[in-house]
Amino acid sequence: MVQHTRARAAAAWANPWLRGGVNTGIGLVSLLLLVHTVPVEEVTHHLQPRHLSPLLAIVLFTLLSQVARATRWMLLLRALTRVNLLDALWINLATQLANYVLPLRAGEALRLWWLAKQREQPAAAAMGLIVTDHAFDLCGVTAVLGAGTLLKWTSTDTQLPALPALLVVLGLAAATLAVIAGGGWLGPRLACSGPLQRWLRPSWGHALTRHSQAFWSGLATVRRRHLLVMLAASAVAVALDGLAFAMLFWALGLAVPVLSAVVAQVTLLFAYLVPSAPGYVGSLEAGGTIVLSSLGLSQGAAAGAIVLWHVVATVIIVGLGLIAMQRVLRHRKPACS
């Protein structure tokens, strides 16, 4: 009876409409709590930019960071299929739009479809490529968070986000990276262990094996001469995202050091993991206000800054994403190497 109830609950939660409704509710509750904490008049007072040129710089740095990630994606695919830089950029932008509008990882399904239908890649290989691409991103994020945590711990830079927040986010990033890498290496060994075979469900053992195969198949496509370029592209992408975030404070006339802005932007990435409404409405404002307040900003200034960032990011993601989606959905015959 208990197993039947759990199965029915799991099946209900798998319904995207139910999950979307719950996520939207969480986002709206977060937004209401923020409005209750910070008066709207105080937010709008700090929302008006003093300089417009930094807003244009945000668009430029964001586009350049996407080009860096597209370069990494192109090199990752090179051993299996020929993808030019522009096609890699289009699918990345379309993926970002899908994840933004439907925060249920719909963009990853789009990338799987693109690899399977337009690039004729098997599902297992496609999944491995996507996992490997995310692992490169996590390496850059973990490195920035580690450096920021060390600087905060040693009081070298006191205007970084609060140390507890940095430690929590660094732990999440490191744990996620460990699950990806450790699961790939330990998964089959654990699944084949005698004591663990008696303890683990068969479906869990199969899942560990599939994850390991997907990870190693994706990593095996990386050519050694491309590895350093891909790592450099990941570092450049993270740095450009941080510079774009630093331009936000310049536009508002707020004294936030560039290094603090870079670390805060990476910390804020984990707000996207919280269940939220489409467009991350509510969760991004609430999480961003907390992170930016830890930089020494008042709650009104922090809330105004994150609202402006959300508006600019939405314009960029939706504007570029719609163009990219139109390009991706136009069927093109893949050029295999």
Beta strands, then each sheet from edge to edge (+ up, - down):
end
